[in-house]
Amino acid sequence: MRNADPIALIALHLLRFPMTVTLRFLPDDKTVQAEVGEPLLEAAKRAGVSIPTGCMQGSCHACEVELDGEEVCSCITGVPPSDTEIKVELYSDPTW
């Protein structure tokens, strides 16, 4: 696909990865439709899920969640493209 039309490549990408994805927040088992690239914290808020925050820059890790098995700071992470539901595991830390 070295000389492939860029527009065709984008169209193929959009077919594979829709612009909206379903996020499932666990253990609350709440779901929400989110736009690819939307800040994870905003999607959580729309779902009625509270994720604690601290620095809002990703260095304190207060907002750390597990996104499909990978630990991320939700204050600096956008919703990734996916053709399947994305599981977001929330942590419980009484100090935050």
The 8 nearest C-alpha neighbors of each residue, nearest first, counted from 0:
[[1, 3, 2, 4, 8, 5, 7, 11],
 [0, 2, 3, 4, 5, 8, 7, 6],
 [3, 1, 0, 4, 5, 8, 7, 6],
 [4, 2, 0, 1, 5, 8, 7, 6],
 [3, 5, 7, 6, 8, 2, 0, 9],
 [6, 4, 8, 7, 3, 9, 10, 2],
 [7, 5, 9, 8, 4, 10, 3, 11],
 [6, 8, 10, 4, 5, 9, 11, 3],
 [7, 9, 5, 11, 6, 10, 12, 4],
 [10, 8, 12, 6, 11, 7, 13, 5],
 [9, 11, 7, 13, 12, 8, 6, 14],
 [12, 10, 8, 14, 9, 13, 7, 15],
 [11, 13, 9, 15, 10, 14, 16, 8],
 [14, 12, 16, 10, 17, 15, 11, 9],
 [13, 15, 11, 12, 16, 17, 10, 9],
 [14, 16, 12, 13, 11, 17, 82, 81],
 [15, 17, 13, 82, 81, 80, 14, 12],
 [18, 16, 13, 19, 14, 15, 82, 20],
 [17, 19, 35, 34, 16, 20, 13, 80],
 [20, 18, 34, 33, 17, 35, 32, 21],
 [19, 21, 33, 32, 81, 22, 34, 84],
 [22, 20, 32, 84, 31, 85, 33, 23],
 [21, 23, 85, 30, 31, 84, 86, 32],
 [24, 22, 30, 86, 29, 87, 85, 28],
 [23, 25, 87, 29, 28, 27, 88, 86],
 [26, 24, 27, 28, 88, 87, 89, 23],
 [25, 27, 28, 24, 88, 89, 29, 87],
 [28, 26, 25, 29, 24, 48, 23, 89],
 [29, 27, 25, 24, 26, 23, 30, 86],
 [30, 28, 24, 27, 23, 46, 31, 25],
 [31, 29, 23, 22, 24, 46, 28, 21],
 [30, 32, 22, 46, 21, 33, 23, 29],
 [31, 33, 21, 20, 19, 22, 34, 30],
 [34, 32, 19, 20, 42, 31, 21, 35],
 [33, 35, 19, 37, 18, 36, 20, 78],
 [34, 36, 78, 18, 80, 37, 79, 19],
 [35, 37, 77, 78, 34, 79, 38, 80],
 [36, 38, 77, 34, 78, 35, 39, 33],
 [39, 37, 77, 41, 40, 76, 78, 36],
 [38, 40, 42, 77, 73, 41, 78, 76],
 [41, 39, 43, 38, 42, 73, 74, 44],
 [42, 40, 44, 43, 38, 39, 45, 37],
 [41, 43, 45, 39, 44, 40, 33, 46],
 [44, 42, 48, 46, 40, 41, 45, 39],
 [43, 45, 47, 41, 46, 48, 42, 40],
 [46, 44, 42, 47, 43, 41, 31, 48],
 [47, 45, 43, 44, 48, 31, 42, 30],
 [46, 48, 44, 45, 43, 49, 29, 42],
 [49, 47, 43, 44, 46, 50, 45, 24],
 [48, 50, 44, 51, 47, 43, 40, 46],
 [49, 51, 62, 48, 52, 40, 43, 89],
 [52, 50, 62, 61, 49, 95, 53, 63],
 [53, 51, 62, 61, 55, 50, 54, 74],
 [52, 54, 61, 55, 59, 51, 62, 60],
 [53, 55, 56, 59, 52, 57, 58, 61],
 [56, 54, 74, 53, 57, 52, 75, 58],
 [57, 55, 54, 58, 75, 74, 59, 53],
 [58, 56, 72, 60, 55, 59, 75, 74],
 [57, 59, 60, 56, 54, 55, 72, 61],
 [58, 60, 61, 57, 54, 53, 56, 62],
 [61, 59, 63, 62, 58, 57, 72, 53],
 [62, 60, 52, 59, 53, 63, 51, 95],
 [63, 61, 52, 51, 60, 72, 73, 50],
 [62, 64, 72, 60, 71, 61, 73, 70],
 [65, 63, 89, 71, 70, 88, 90, 66],
 [64, 66, 70, 88, 69, 68, 87, 71],
 [65, 67, 87, 69, 68, 86, 70, 64],
 [68, 66, 86, 69, 85, 65, 87, 88],
 [67, 69, 66, 65, 70, 86, 88, 87],
 [70, 68, 66, 65, 67, 71, 64, 87],
 [69, 71, 65, 64, 66, 63, 68, 72],
 [72, 70, 63, 64, 73, 65, 69, 66],
 [73, 71, 63, 62, 74, 57, 75, 60],
 [72, 74, 76, 39, 75, 62, 40, 63],
 [75, 73, 55, 72, 76, 40, 57, 62],
 [76, 74, 73, 72, 57, 56, 77, 38],
 [77, 75, 73, 74, 39, 38, 72, 78],
 [76, 78, 38, 36, 37, 39, 79, 75],
 [77, 79, 36, 35, 37, 39, 38, 76],
 [80, 78, 35, 77, 36, 81, 20, 76],
 [81, 79, 35, 16, 78, 20, 82, 17],
 [82, 80, 16, 83, 79, 20, 17, 84],
 [81, 83, 16, 15, 17, 84, 80, 20],
 [84, 82, 81, 85, 20, 21, 16, 80],
 [83, 85, 21, 22, 86, 20, 23, 82],
 [86, 84, 22, 67, 23, 21, 83, 87],
 [87, 85, 23, 67, 22, 66, 24, 88],
 [86, 88, 66, 24, 65, 23, 25, 67],
 [89, 87, 25, 65, 64, 24, 86, 66],
 [90, 88, 64, 25, 87, 91, 65, 26],
 [91, 89, 64, 92, 88, 63, 65, 62],
 [90, 92, 93, 89, 95, 94, 51, 50],
 [91, 93, 94, 95, 90, 61, 51, 89],
 [92, 94, 95, 91, 90, 51, 61, 50],
 [95, 93, 92, 91, 61, 51, 53, 52],
 [94, 93, 92, 51, 61, 52, 53, 91]]
